[in-house]
Amino acid sequence: MPEDLQTIKKHYELAILGCGPAGMSAALNAKIRNRDFILLGSELCSPKLSKAPRVENWLGFPEITGEDLRQRCLKHVKEKGIPIVSFKVTNIYPGPPYTLVGQDQSIEADAVIIATGVSVDKLFPGEAELLGSGVGYCATCDGPLYKNKNVAIVSYNQEGEAEASFMADLCSKVYYIPYYSSDLSKLDPRIEVKKGKVKGIIGPEIVKQLDLGEEQLTVDGVFIIRDTLPAEQLISGLEMEDAAIKVNHKLETSMPGLYAAGDCTGQPYQLIKAAGEGGTAALHAIRYLDNLKK
């Protein structure tokens, strides 16, 4: 299970985002080389792997189930003394050092490996264009900016309920649009739940409305809570190719000290590819860090 945030420092040599096969492989290589690093994950590391009924191409483990393989990976990481810290990164400011911004605090790292997999959720119309102009991914981070204003929170998981309840103390009106099925009894009664689906976020220069098809909500801000953020939304200026992070054979991105590995670098979406890229990215990131010291 991911560890508590209280144990983390303000600065690391290397930060690894994602605790799937790519992220864990990167962490193992960083640990073996005795580097100062942090592995950031979610409550369930590699949910896609956990759902695989059988994995047939993981060398040495014929016909192992996805969940068994996931547990073996987690056990390996734990036995190496590598904690997985529950820290959802909502934004990365370019470096080096890079600043990884979360809900309650931020972390600096001289190098970063993005291994967050792929987001299965498509961006809403207007989302990319209005990012930073009323569209955000962390309501509690930007809450003071929307005091006495109207906001909408679109959430793919229960994490959004806490964000919405927080905003209810600040805003004139909070709308909540859940993209999941569960009891919403924990929501603050001041929050208005909408069952529609988002057709678009309306600007043109700043957020004005949220289009739910049969209804248009007049709002000043829209916060979207997803399990995984699209990589291009994490850091501005990151070069993409065919909806994936563009990397070279060293897993370097278009930014110095920023690497990517696994599904976020594009097809094929295979475990063996993700684990191999994770290890390779770590080795080249370590070489980069060594060169920084020279």
C-alpha positions as a printed Julia matrix, in Angstrom:
294×3 Matrix{Float64}:
   0.0     0.0     0.0
   1.22    3.53   -0.68
   2.81    5.31    2.26
   1.87    8.57    3.91
   3.08   11.94    2.66
   4.6    12.85    6.0
   7.69   10.79    5.19
   8.69   12.69    2.06
  11.38   15.31    1.63
  11.28   18.54   -0.33
  13.97   17.59   -2.84
  15.13   14.38   -4.55
  17.59   13.51   -7.26
  14.9    11.56   -9.11
  11.13   11.4    -8.97
   9.26    8.5   -10.6
   5.57    9.05  -11.39
   3.55    5.85  -11.52
   3.77    2.48   -9.77
   2.95    0.15  -12.64
   5.58   -2.16  -14.2
   7.45    0.78  -15.76
   7.58    2.81  -12.56
   8.5    -0.12  -10.33
  11.22   -1.24  -12.75
  12.66    2.27  -12.77
  12.58    2.36   -8.97
  14.38   -0.98   -8.66
  17.21    0.22  -10.88
  17.47    3.49   -8.98
  17.56    1.6    -5.68
  20.25   -0.82   -6.86
  22.39    2.18   -7.77
  21.77    3.8    -4.4
  20.17    6.96   -5.74
  18.09    9.49   -3.84
  14.65    8.98   -5.4
  10.94    8.81   -4.67
   8.33    6.52   -6.25
   4.91    8.16   -6.47
   1.83    6.02   -6.96
  -1.87    5.66   -6.4
  -4.0     3.54   -4.09
  -4.01    0.64   -6.56
  -0.79    0.18   -8.48
  -1.45   -1.03  -12.04
  -5.2    -1.72  -11.99
  -5.02   -2.79  -15.65
  -2.58   -5.56  -14.74
  -4.76   -6.7   -11.85
  -7.63   -7.37  -14.28
  -5.61   -9.51  -16.71
  -6.85  -13.12  -16.47
  -3.54  -14.49  -17.73
  -0.12  -13.2   -18.82
   1.69  -15.49  -21.24
   4.73  -13.46  -22.35
   6.41  -12.57  -19.03
   9.67  -14.51  -19.27
  10.03  -17.19  -16.6
   6.43  -17.1   -15.43
   4.29  -18.92  -18.02
   0.53  -18.5   -17.69
   0.68  -16.39  -14.53
  -2.41  -14.31  -13.75
  -2.17  -10.55  -13.89
  -2.96  -10.17  -10.2
  -0.34  -12.76   -9.2
   2.27  -10.94  -11.28
   1.22   -7.59   -9.8
   1.61   -8.95   -6.28
   5.05  -10.37   -7.13
   6.15   -6.96   -8.43
   4.86   -5.22   -5.3
   6.58   -7.8    -3.07
   9.87   -7.32   -4.94
   9.7    -3.55   -4.48
   8.79   -3.9    -0.8
  11.61   -6.35   -0.12
  14.04   -3.85   -1.64
  12.82   -1.28    0.86
  11.2     1.0    -1.71
   8.14    2.83   -0.38
   5.35    3.8    -2.78
   4.15    7.24   -1.75
   0.54    8.19   -2.45
   0.97   11.55   -4.16
  -1.14   12.65   -7.11
   0.76   15.1    -9.28
  -1.53   17.71  -10.81
   1.14   19.85  -12.47
   4.85   19.82  -13.25
   6.83   23.02  -13.61
   9.84   22.69  -15.95
  13.35   22.48  -14.58
  15.76   21.27  -13.68
  14.96   21.08  -10.9
  11.41   20.14  -11.77
   8.61   21.04   -9.35
   5.91   18.42   -8.93
   2.76   19.99   -7.56
   0.23   17.97   -5.55
  -2.87   18.78   -3.58
  -1.19   19.77   -0.32
   2.49   20.18   -1.13
   5.12   20.08   -3.84
   8.34   18.17   -4.47
  11.48   19.14   -6.35
  13.52   16.67   -8.39
  16.58   17.09  -10.61
  15.23   14.43  -12.98
  11.77   12.94  -13.51
  10.49    9.73  -15.09
   6.85    9.82  -16.19
   5.41    6.29  -16.06
   1.74    7.07  -15.55
   0.33    4.81  -18.25
  -2.36    6.13  -20.54
  -5.53    7.96  -19.65
  -8.52    6.08  -21.06
 -10.66    9.21  -20.8
 -10.69   11.57  -23.76
 -10.37   15.29  -23.13
 -13.63   17.21  -23.18
 -14.14   19.74  -25.96
 -12.65   23.01  -24.73
 -10.65   21.38  -21.92
  -7.18   21.79  -23.42
  -7.92   25.26  -24.77
  -9.17   26.57  -21.4
  -6.64   24.83  -19.15
  -5.41   27.49  -16.71
  -8.24   29.81  -17.73
 -10.91   28.22  -15.57
 -10.15   24.55  -16.19
  -8.07   22.77  -13.55
  -7.39   19.36  -12.02
  -7.16   20.18   -8.32
 -10.0    22.13   -6.73
  -8.39   22.35   -3.31
  -5.21   23.77   -4.89
  -7.01   26.6    -6.67
  -9.98   27.0    -4.32
  -9.21   30.54   -3.04
  -9.36   31.83   -6.63
 -13.04   30.89   -6.82
 -14.34   32.38   -3.59
 -17.99   33.45   -4.01
 -18.03   32.1    -7.57
 -19.74   29.18   -9.32
 -17.79   26.02  -10.11
 -18.44   22.55  -11.47
 -16.52   19.43  -10.52
 -16.49   16.52  -12.96
 -15.16   13.42  -11.23
 -14.34    9.9   -12.34
 -13.85    8.67   -8.78
 -14.85    9.34   -5.16
 -11.84   11.62   -4.67
 -13.95   14.35   -6.24
 -16.45   14.28   -3.37
 -13.91   15.65   -0.89
 -12.85   18.3    -3.41
 -16.46   19.36   -3.97
 -17.22   19.52   -0.25
 -14.14   21.69    0.27
 -15.29   24.08   -2.46
 -18.78   24.31   -0.93
 -17.27   26.37    1.9
 -15.82   28.87   -0.57
 -18.1    29.11   -3.57
 -21.54   30.55   -4.15
 -22.53   27.42   -6.04
 -20.94   24.0    -6.59
 -22.19   21.53   -9.18
 -21.04   17.9    -9.09
 -21.08   15.66  -12.16
 -20.09   12.07  -11.25
 -18.75    9.72  -13.93
 -18.94    6.7   -11.62
 -21.63    4.7    -9.83
 -21.64    4.8    -6.05
 -23.41    6.36   -3.1
 -22.98   10.13   -2.94
 -24.26   10.52    0.62
 -20.94   12.01    1.79
 -21.4    15.08   -0.37
 -22.14   18.38    1.36
 -25.9    19.05    1.02
 -25.15   22.46   -0.51
 -23.73   20.74   -3.6
 -26.06   20.2    -6.56
 -25.54   16.86   -8.31
 -26.06   16.75  -12.08
 -26.52   13.43  -13.9
 -25.76   14.73  -17.4
 -22.61   14.11  -19.41
 -20.21   16.86  -20.43
 -20.57   17.91  -24.07
 -18.1    20.76  -23.85
 -16.53   23.54  -21.79
 -17.44   26.94  -23.17
 -15.16   30.0   -23.3
 -13.82   31.36  -25.52
 -11.01   32.97  -23.46
 -12.08   32.0   -19.93
 -14.62   29.46  -18.71
 -18.18   30.73  -18.98
 -20.35   27.64  -19.18
 -20.37   23.86  -18.87
 -22.46   22.23  -21.59
 -24.33   19.13  -20.38
 -26.34   18.76  -23.55
 -29.85   19.38  -22.27
 -28.57   21.94  -19.77
 -25.89   24.65  -19.71
 -24.4    25.57  -16.35
 -23.07   29.09  -15.86
 -19.74   28.6   -14.07
 -16.44   30.37  -13.51
 -14.4    27.2   -13.17
 -14.47   23.51  -14.07
 -12.35   20.96  -12.2
 -11.86   17.5   -13.69
 -10.82   14.7   -11.32
  -9.4    11.68  -13.17
  -7.42    8.64  -12.02
  -4.69    9.5   -14.53
  -4.04   12.9   -16.06
  -3.12   13.08  -19.75
   0.65   13.56  -19.92
   0.41   16.67  -22.07
  -1.74   18.28  -19.38
   0.86   17.66  -16.65
   3.59   19.85  -18.11
   3.38   22.51  -20.78
   5.67   22.3   -23.78
   6.06   18.51  -23.69
   6.37   17.21  -27.25
   3.78   14.6   -28.17
   3.45   12.21  -31.11
   0.28   10.28  -31.96
  -1.2    11.11  -28.53
   1.87    9.67  -26.76
   4.95   11.26  -25.2
   7.66   11.49  -27.84
  10.9     9.86  -26.64
  14.17    8.71  -28.19
  15.89    5.37  -27.64
  17.21    6.65  -24.3
  13.6     7.41  -23.24
  14.46   11.12  -23.15
  11.6    13.51  -23.83
  11.9    16.93  -25.44
  12.92   18.4   -22.06
  16.32   17.85  -20.36
  16.13   15.58  -17.36
  12.57   14.48  -18.15
  12.08   10.85  -19.19
   9.04    8.72  -19.98
   8.45    4.97  -19.94
   5.65    2.47  -20.44
   2.25    2.92  -22.04
   2.51    6.73  -21.97
   5.19    6.5   -24.7
   2.78    4.74  -27.07
   2.17    1.32  -28.48
   2.69   -1.55  -28.05
   0.89   -1.58  -24.7
   2.77   -4.57  -23.32
   4.08   -5.36  -19.83
   7.46   -6.46  -21.13
   7.85   -3.19  -23.02
   6.82   -1.13  -19.98
   9.22   -2.88  -17.6
  12.1    -2.67  -20.07
  11.52    1.01  -20.72
  11.28    1.73  -17.0
  14.67    0.18  -16.34
  16.23    1.88  -19.35
  14.81    5.29  -18.4
  16.25    4.93  -14.89
  19.71    4.07  -16.18
  19.81    7.07  -18.49
  18.34    9.35  -15.82
  21.11    8.27  -13.46
  23.71    9.03  -16.12
  22.11   12.44  -16.59
  22.28   13.08  -12.84
  25.94   12.09  -12.75
  26.67   14.56  -15.54
  24.89   17.33  -13.62
  27.42   16.96  -10.83
  30.42   17.29  -13.11
